[in-house]
């Protein structure tokens, strides 16, 4: 059974920032891109030497939040395109 624990304050602040400013976490040049690339290396690539100042639990928490924020942005983009396309059909 996995131990439930509270992440460090820095991780909590980062997760809160992701919620309020997801655009800062783009991997292609966002304010936090470097940090997110290191988290990705730790979680996705399973590189235990990446970002050793937080543990696996915290790194996975940050990565899940990052993915969730990206999925929200993708959904908003898809919905916008659907609405635009439906609006074009109405004009025809």
Secondary structure, DSSP 8 states (H G I E B T S, - for coil): --------HHHHHHHHHHHH-GGGG-TTT-TTHHHHHHHHHHHTS--TTTTTTS-HHHHHHHHHHHHHHHHHHHHHHHHHHHHHHHHHHHH-
